[in-house]
Amino acid sequence: MQDERMESAAVAAPRTGGKRVQPKEPRTQGGGSDKKAGAGRILLRIGAVLLTFVAALALTLLISLKMICSSAFPSAQQMFVTTILETGQLKFLASWFLSSEEIQEIVDKNSMKALNASVDAALIQVGGSGVVDLGGDGEADSGEPIEIVEVAGANYTGTMMIVKDPSRVSLATIYPWREIGVPLDELVASAGAIGGINGGLYNSYNNSGGKPYGVIVSHGEIQYNKPQEFPGLVLIGFTEDNILEIIDISKLNAAGVEELVQERKIRDAVTFQEEASDANNHFVQLIINNEAREMNGMGSGLNPRTAIGQRADGAVLLFVTDGRGKAGHLGASSGDLIGVMQEFGAVNAANLDGGSSSCMYYDGKYLMDSVTFYQANSSWKLPAGFIVT
């Protein structure tokens, strides 16, 4: 019995080196939970750091915008307001820091004088001799049917496409209209064309792009006709005689547009908005019958731009610039567009659109893509665009 008790005791409390060894605790399954909890705490800390950084960045941005919009920096204030009112989604930022009266005062000081003359078709001789200097630098016209010329400005880079035969320029659309449009390359490809640019007002909300605004004429057919949808609409497009027309339709109703299209023989056209207010800061006419539009102050802000013009020999000038921080560029002003169009010999020229929509596609690639970073190497979705066949 004693031996049995001693053996039991030895089993219950084994000795090693004369010291009592405590039995090991059985392992549990809690190790994985501890690791998950530790990882969760790390993620929370990272999230807190990121949130603090974003909050600090937002605060810095707001303070910077407040300083820019103060009267202490009048040039910066005017540039910010005129630029932001040209955007589709960020117009509200101006009203965060300035009253409607202050905004309108800035717009009035930096606007463009009216240019209401009608296009004189007699100044355009399609196929005749015209100004063929590529950008005013003495470079000769190569004689190719389409010229691509890079243009560099102080605050932008751009591309000019010169189409010698204006009959090759028309308007492609996705008609009948739908909710979602297509990028420019699909618009060009579906028409069997070689190139194109964006142009005209449209519903760009959330990059939907399936519906135009104002008036759309494609191959002589009026596909959209709401001239009173926005104030100050101007029709920009070509007649059956391949003359670029720039026509104020702000006082016309739908019936008036139908009559105009028939009388002027409009074959392809879009509309853009001429309005200088605390709600919008858009412009259309740039040059009419060789007369450049005069500006008050800066004339406009800096943004990506899409413009169209026509030389005396009928050649069509399609011009697109970058901006909004892309490649470090702010964008082109109205004065920039006028200057470039004059250098390339435009008798008539108009602003077609701007901002994130501005793009140019040619020969299988984007020469100018959207400045929106998530649309790099592409364009926003569009309902229509001028194409080159």
Helices and strands as residue ranges (DSSP letters): H 2-12, E 15-16, E 19-20, H 31-68, H 74-84, H 92-97, H 100-109, G 121-123, E 146-152, E 157-163, G 166-168, E 169-173, H 184-190, E 195-198, G 205-207, E 215-218, E 221-225, E 233-239, E 244-248, H 254-264, E 266-273, E 275-276, E 281-282, E 285-288, E 291-292, E 305-311, E 316-321, G 326-328, H 334-343, E 346-354, G 355-357, E 360-362, E 365-368, G 373-375, E 384-388
